[in-house]
Amino acid sequence: MKKIISFIALVCIVVTLAPAAIAFAADPVIQGNDKAAVDVTNIADGYVRITYKGAASAKVKVIIKTPKATEYKYNLKTVAEGEVFPLTEGDGKYTIGVYTNASGNKYAVSFTTTADVKLNNTYAPFLVPSQYVNFIPEGDKKSEVVKKAAEVTKDKKTDLEKITAVYNEVLKFTYDTPKAKTVESGYLPDVDKILSSQKGICFDYAAVMTAMLRSQKIPCQLVVGYVGEVCHAWINAYTKEEGWVKEVIQFDGKTWKLMDPTFASTGKESKDTMKYIGDGKNYSAKYYY
């Protein structure tokens, strides 16, 4: 008898766009069955590629359970190329499951496997495209966010200078209040479209900035959690000079300001806004992508 699991959607749960732009391995290591496949070739680089083999109309979920027992839940698009998902909690044993909708919010197990991960680089999962941070990093078809990141950082010498340049670029965006009121669970940003429109919601801001920094080889975490009791997204970035700069961006000689482009843009960097986002106590991280 098939195992049935019920899923309850959270406001912050998002779904997929096109597959992330990471090339297939020449000799992939694939685990799976006739319903789903998990390509574990690149687990040392911090990600897996998952493909669903069943009906294109099926509703499919992925759950990745981390070494710390955190469960990351995703919707899987039923495309031939599969989709890329990060392994964000470092070394250890991950359990990866693919589930197909049976009825209502009940899902049947299609395939499960485990992966013992030993990363080549501690920051690897936060340097590559994935389902949540979906961009093409190089080549003739590279994403517009990649081009923009190269443009705004071309004269910058340090990672901190590059981070600041990208941050200031994203601050030009306008917060999309109508979109925020109508966006549904399952939304995921298209980073190039957001860059072009120069407006978006918190997840848009964070995804664009994350993609831009990763394209510059700067490790960046897209963080989903809460500001007070409101679901929100922001970023952490890594520099050789400072290590992980968690929830912060600019240093004025005494204190750092939180790396929260949404609030900074919406509040036009007002004194009250910057004081609020400068207080880490207002932020509660739940997931890192």
N, C-alpha and C positions, 0 to 999 in steps of 0.2 A: 504494500500500500504506500502510495506516495506521501511524503511528508508535506504538510500544508502549513504555511506561515502567513500570518496576517501582518500587513503593513499599514501603519498610520502615518500619513504625510505630515511633515513639519512645515511651517511657513518658510523656513530657510532652505528646505531641500530643493535642489534644482535639477534640471534634466540636461540633455545633450544636444549639441549641434553637430557639425561635421566631425569626422574623426580627427584627432590631433595629428599634426604633421610630423610624425617620426617615421623614418624609413623602416621597411621590413628588413629583418636580418636575412642574410644569405642562406643560413642553415638554422631556421628557427627551432626552438625547443617548445613543443606544444603538448599540453595535457588537455584531454577532453573526451567527449563522446559524440554521438550523432546529434546532440542538441546544442552543445556549446563547446567552445575551445578557449583555453587560456594560454597565451603565448608568454612563457616565463623566460625567454631568451635574455631579456634585459633587466632582470631583477637586481643585478648588481649596479645598474644605473638608475634604480629607483622607480621602475614602472613595469606594468604588465599591459598587454593588449588582449582584450576580450572580444570574442565574436560569437554571435548567436546564429545558429544554423537552421532554426525553425522558420515558421511562417513570418513573413515580413510584417504582417498586421499584429503580431503578438505584442503584448505588453511585458517587458522584461526588466527585472531588477538585478542589480549587482550589490552584494554586501561584502566588504573587505573588513575582516576583523584583525586588528593590529596586535602586536606583541603586548600592548598595554590593555588589551581587551576593549578598545574603542571600536565601535562599529560605524563604518562609513557606508552610507546607503546612496546608491545612484540608480537612475533610470538608464537602461542600455538601449541605444538605437540599433535597430535590426538592419545594419548595413554590412555589405560583404567585407569591407576593410576592417571592421571591428572598431573599437575605441580604446584609448589609452587612459589608464588610471594610475595615480601615483601611490607609492608606498612610503608614507610620510612620517612614520615613527622610527625610522632607522633600522638597525640590525634586529633580527629575531624572526620568529615564526608568524606568518600571516596565513589566515584562512580566507579563501576566496570562493564565494558562492554565486551561482547564476540561478535565478528563479523566474518561472513563467507564470503569468496570471492564470488562475483557475476560474475564479469568479469573485466579483466584488473586490474586496481588498485582500483576498486569499491568493497565495502564490505557492506553486509546487516546485520542489527542488529539481533543477535540470542537470546541474553538475556542481560539484564542490571539489576543491583541492587545497593543498597547503604548499607554502613556499618558505624555505629557510633562507632568509635574506642576509647577505653580507655585502654592504655597499662599497663600491670602489671609492666613493667620495661621500662624506657625510652630507654634503649639500646637494647631491645629485638630484633628488626628487624635486628640488626647487629651482632647477635650472632648465628643465625641459617642458615642452608643451604637454598638456593633458586635457581631459574633457572639460575641466573648469577654466583652464587658461589656454585657450585654443588658438594657436598662431603658427604660421609657417616661418621658421627662423632664417632661412637662407634660400638662395637660388633665384631663378627668374620670377617665381611666383611668390616670393616672400611677402609677408603681410605688411600692410600700410603702417601698423604700429611699429614694426621693426625698422622701417625706413625713417619714421618720425623719431624714434629713439636714437638712431644713428645721427640724425640731423641735429637734435638738440644737445647731444653730448660730444660732438666732434672736437670741440676745443677744450674739453674737460680732462684734467689729468688724473684725478683721484676718483675712487668709487663714490665717495661722499659728494663730490661735486656733480657726478653723473646722477646720483639719486636725487639731489636737489633740483637739477635741471628737469628731470622727468616729472618730479612732483609739481614744480611750477607750471609745467605744460598742462598737466591734468587739472590744475586749479582754474584753468580757463573755462572748464566745462560749467554748464548750467544745470542745476539739479532739476530733474524732470518730475515735477510734482504730480501731474496727471498720470504718468506711467506708474509712479509709486502707489497711487490709489487703485490702479486697475491690474497691476502685475499679478499673475497667478503662480501658485506653487508649481514648480517645474520650469521656471524661467532660467535661462542662462544667457549671458551677454555675448554678442557678436562684437569682438573688440574693434575690428576695422570699421564697422558701422557706427559704433559709439564714438570713435575718434572722428569720423567724418561729420557726425551730427553735432559733436561738441556738447552733448548733454546725456544725462543718464541718472540712474539711481546708485545707491551705495555699492552694489555688487558690480555695476558697470565701471565705476571709478577704480575700484580695487583690481578688477580683472585687467583693465587697460594698463594700469601702472605695473602690475606684476608681469604682464607680457613684455612690456617695454624694457624693464630691468633685466629679465631673464635673457632677452635677446642681446643684452650687453654683457652677458656672462656674470651678472650679479645675482647671487641667490636671493630669492624673494618668496615669502610665504603669503598666500592669500588666506586670510583668517576670517572665519565666520563665527560669530558669537553674539553677544548682547552688549548694548550700551544702556545701562539701567535695565529696563525690562523690554527694550525694543531690539528686535533682530537686526543685526548690522554686519557689515563686512569692512575690513581694513587690511593693512599689510605690515609685515615685518621684513626687514632687509638685512643682508649680511655684508660687512666690509672687513677687509684685512686689518684695517686700523682699529676698528671698534668691536669686531665680532658681531654677534646678532644684535642688531639695533631693534629691540622689540617695542613696537607700538610708538616709535619715535622717528623724527625726521631731521629737524633743524636744531643746531646747538648755538645758543647766543652767548656762550662763555660761562654760563651758570647752569642752565637747565636745557633739556631737550623738549621738543614739542612732538606730540603724538603724530605718527605718520597716518593721518586720517584725511585724505584729500576731499572726502565728501563733506565733512563738517567744515573744514577750512574754506572750501569753495562756497558752500551755502552761506556760511557766516561771514564771507568776505574777510576772513582772518581778523574778525573783531576781537577786542580784548576779552570779552566774556566767553566767546567761542573758544579761543585759544587756551584760556584758563581751564575750560571744561575738558577739552581733549588733551590737555597737558596733565590731567590727573588720571593716572592709570587705574585708580580705584573704580572709575566709572565703566571700565571695560572688563568683560568676562569672555575669554576665548573658549570656543567649544571644539572647532575643527580647524585643521591646517591643511591647505591644498597646494 
